[in-house]
Amino acid sequence: MPSTDGDPGVAPRAISILGATGSIGMSTLDLLVRNRDRFRVQSVTAQRNAEGLAKAAITLGARFAAIAQPAAYGALKSALSGTAIEAAAGDEAVIEAAARPADLVMASISGAAGLAPTMAAIERGTTVAIANKECLVCAGALFMRRAAARGTTILPVDSEHNALFQALGAGRRCDVRRLILTASGGPFRTWTAEAVRNATVEQALRHPNWSMGAKVTIDSATLMNKGLELIEAHHLFQTPARDIDVFVHPQSIVHGIVEFRDGSLVAQLGAPDMRIPISHCLGWPERLAEPARWLRLEELASLTFEPPDLVRFPALRIARTALEEGAGAPTVLNAANEVAVAEFLAGRLGFAAIPALVEATLDAAARKGMVREPASVEEALALDRTARSIAGELTASASAVLH
Ligand SMILES: NC(=O)c1ccc[n+]([C@@H]2O[C@H](COP(=O)([O-])OP(=O)(O)OC[C@H]3O[C@@H](n4cnc5c(N)ncnc54)[C@H](OP(=O)(O)O)[C@@H]3O)[C@@H](O)[C@H]2O)c1
């Protein structure tokens, strides 16, 4: 993590957006369009949404557009015809987009697919604004080690980590007692255990405060998102799991709190709008003006905090255990969770089976001795694949643990 001390420098200028067609990517685009004089766009990438990618590239005046799925190349090329924007397809093209010269790369691909491109940006020494939390969950030690070796600045986009990053500027690291991540509690915060178990896809996708992609919205409903963020915070801030707490804060106004050893709690507050942390990263160490609506304190009835219920929402407990076990366990956790969420969204798995499948996969992986910490992106991806296949087998066998 960079120091938050020192003079404000010059704002980053050349930006690349990995995952430009996604929720974070589109919020980034909105900010860039409103601050055209401060930024120029080098590369934009997507997986398969050629039309959306071409639109983003044209709107932003990007130089290079890379689409991961080769089958989408034709559509991208024709949507870009008549422009000077270079187009390419395939995973290697996305990695190239990440590695092309830029001042800042917005790493906002979803899932483990973001590992290799994000690492390419880190290896190049480009400042990386990291939204793709899976990089830190799957191979956090490796990513932080390589960033340190290359002198790469990593800025946290996730609202909670961005809040902690801002609050950490209030004191010395040696004076920090603990970090507190807040969680909205998701749509099922007040539901009974039985109602949570039987929650439908439609209900789980209805987040009370945030508008996000489907995967992260389901993760918010299970509280696995907070588990992933716990792992993310551990790596970003080099803080042991025991010194990171989670509190449910349904209003989603206080995003993160740093408790110092003199009893001071320093928090970052803001409207629940990802454009605020994204703009903090784009402008850092300066600030962009008016990225989102203002938070009107006089309209807030109350700010409440409560400990998470780990019985109704076991995913957070499972993630903490995986972090404490360390080595490859968080990688397995993430992969199993991706499989479980995809199965849930496809209607093949119940809501309660999401954490059950993750835990069963972790147990199976431990029994197979898959405990090694990934030493490279390739090793992380290999472990990710193995964990996915274990999770897939458990699902296909309709394992008793899932019912
Ligand atoms: N959304 C939020 O508010 C939020 C908040 C905090 C952190 N995050 C994190 O930020 C990341 C992005 O989240 P999101 O909500 O923006 O996701 P999203 O809306 O699903 O967008 C994902 C983006 O990644 C691209 N992509 C997906 N798979 C890919 C692949 N295999 N190769 C290359 N590109 C691929 C997608 O392209 P296509 O459109 O072509 O599929 C899209 O541009 C996630 O790690 C999430 O946990 C999100």
The ligand as an SDF file (V2000), in Angstrom:
LIG
                    3D

 48 52  0  0  0  0  0  0  0  0999 V2000
  -19.9520   -3.8360   -8.6490 N   0  0  0  0  0  0  0  0  0  0  0  0
  -19.5580   -3.3440   -7.4880 C   0  0  0  0  0  0  0  0  0  0  0  0
  -20.1830   -2.4400   -6.9370 O   0  0  0  0  0  0  0  0  0  0  0  0
  -18.2940   -3.8520   -6.8580 C   0  0  0  0  0  0  0  0  0  0  0  0
  -17.9000   -3.3280   -5.6250 C   0  0  0  0  0  0  0  0  0  0  0  0
  -16.7060   -3.7450   -5.0840 C   0  0  0  0  0  0  0  0  0  0  0  0
  -15.9250   -4.6820   -5.7380 C   0  0  0  0  0  0  0  0  0  0  0  0
  -16.3500   -5.2100   -6.9060 N   0  0  0  0  0  0  0  0  0  0  0  0
  -15.5130   -6.1950   -7.5790 C   0  0  0  0  0  0  0  0  0  0  0  0
  -15.1360   -5.6680   -8.8430 O   0  0  0  0  0  0  0  0  0  0  0  0
  -15.0220   -6.7160   -9.7910 C   0  0  0  0  0  0  0  0  0  0  0  0
  -15.9610   -6.4070  -10.9590 C   0  0  0  0  0  0  0  0  0  0  0  0
  -17.2780   -6.3930  -10.4590 O   0  0  0  0  0  0  0  0  0  0  0  0
  -18.5250   -5.9090  -11.3600 P   0  0  0  0  0  0  0  0  0  0  0  0
  -19.6790   -5.9090  -10.4450 O   0  0  0  0  0  0  0  0  0  0  0  0
  -18.1460   -4.6960  -12.1030 O   0  0  0  0  0  0  0  0  0  0  0  0
  -18.6640   -7.1580  -12.3620 O   0  0  0  0  0  0  0  0  0  0  0  0
  -19.5360   -7.2500  -13.6790 P   0  0  0  0  0  0  0  0  0  0  0  0
  -20.5440   -6.1820  -13.7370 O   0  0  0  0  0  0  0  0  0  0  0  0
  -19.9620   -8.6610  -13.7730 O   0  0  0  0  0  0  0  0  0  0  0  0
  -18.4600   -6.9490  -14.8580 O   0  0  0  0  0  0  0  0  0  0  0  0
  -17.3740   -7.8080  -15.0740 C   0  0  0  0  0  0  0  0  0  0  0  0
  -16.5000   -7.2800  -16.1810 C   0  0  0  0  0  0  0  0  0  0  0  0
  -15.4310   -8.2110  -16.4130 O   0  0  0  0  0  0  0  0  0  0  0  0
  -15.5150   -8.7130  -17.7580 C   0  0  0  0  0  0  0  0  0  0  0  0
  -15.1610  -10.1400  -17.7250 N   0  0  0  0  0  0  0  0  0  0  0  0
  -15.8410  -11.1210  -17.1140 C   0  0  0  0  0  0  0  0  0  0  0  0
  -15.2450  -12.3110  -17.3180 N   0  0  0  0  0  0  0  0  0  0  0  0
  -14.1470  -12.0710  -18.0680 C   0  0  0  0  0  0  0  0  0  0  0  0
  -13.1560  -12.8900  -18.6570 C   0  0  0  0  0  0  0  0  0  0  0  0
  -13.1630  -14.2320  -18.5050 N   0  0  0  0  0  0  0  0  0  0  0  0
  -12.1790  -12.2910  -19.3720 N   0  0  0  0  0  0  0  0  0  0  0  0
  -12.1630  -10.9470  -19.5470 C   0  0  0  0  0  0  0  0  0  0  0  0
  -13.1110  -10.1340  -19.0530 N   0  0  0  0  0  0  0  0  0  0  0  0
  -14.0790  -10.6710  -18.3160 C   0  0  0  0  0  0  0  0  0  0  0  0
  -16.9420   -8.4810  -18.1960 C   0  0  0  0  0  0  0  0  0  0  0  0
  -17.0640   -8.4440  -19.5970 O   0  0  0  0  0  0  0  0  0  0  0  0
  -18.4950   -8.7560  -20.3300 P   0  0  0  0  0  0  0  0  0  0  0  0
  -19.3740   -7.5930  -19.9920 O   0  0  0  0  0  0  0  0  0  0  0  0
  -18.1630   -8.8350  -21.7570 O   0  0  0  0  0  0  0  0  0  0  0  0
  -18.9890  -10.0460  -19.7670 O   0  0  0  0  0  0  0  0  0  0  0  0
  -17.2120   -7.1350  -17.5260 C   0  0  0  0  0  0  0  0  0  0  0  0
  -16.6090   -6.1120  -18.2590 O   0  0  0  0  0  0  0  0  0  0  0  0
  -15.3740   -7.9990   -9.0450 C   0  0  0  0  0  0  0  0  0  0  0  0
  -14.2220   -8.6220   -8.5980 O   0  0  0  0  0  0  0  0  0  0  0  0
  -16.2000   -7.5090   -7.8640 C   0  0  0  0  0  0  0  0  0  0  0  0
  -16.1150   -8.3830   -6.7490 O   0  0  0  0  0  0  0  0  0  0  0  0
  -17.5070   -4.8030   -7.4850 C   0  0  0  0  0  0  0  0  0  0  0  0
  1  2  1  0
  2  3  2  0
  2  4  1  0
  4  5  1  0
  4 48  2  0
  5  6  2  0
  6  7  1  0
  7  8  2  0
  8  9  1  0
  8 48  1  0
  9 10  1  0
  9 46  1  0
 10 11  1  0
 11 12  1  0
 11 44  1  0
 12 13  1  0
 13 14  1  0
 14 15  2  0
 14 16  1  0
 14 17  1  0
 17 18  1  0
 18 19  2  0
 18 20  1  0
 18 21  1  0
 21 22  1  0
 22 23  1  0
 23 24  1  0
 23 42  1  0
 24 25  1  0
 25 26  1  0
 25 36  1  0
 26 27  1  0
 26 35  1  0
 27 28  2  0
 28 29  1  0
 29 30  1  0
 29 35  2  0
 30 31  1  0
 30 32  2  0
 32 33  1  0
 33 34  2  0
 34 35  1  0
 36 37  1  0
 36 42  1  0
 37 38  1  0
 38 39  2  0
 38 40  1  0
 38 41  1  0
 42 43  1  0
 44 45  1  0
 44 46  1  0
 46 47  1  0
M  CHG  2   8   1  16  -1
M  END
$$$$
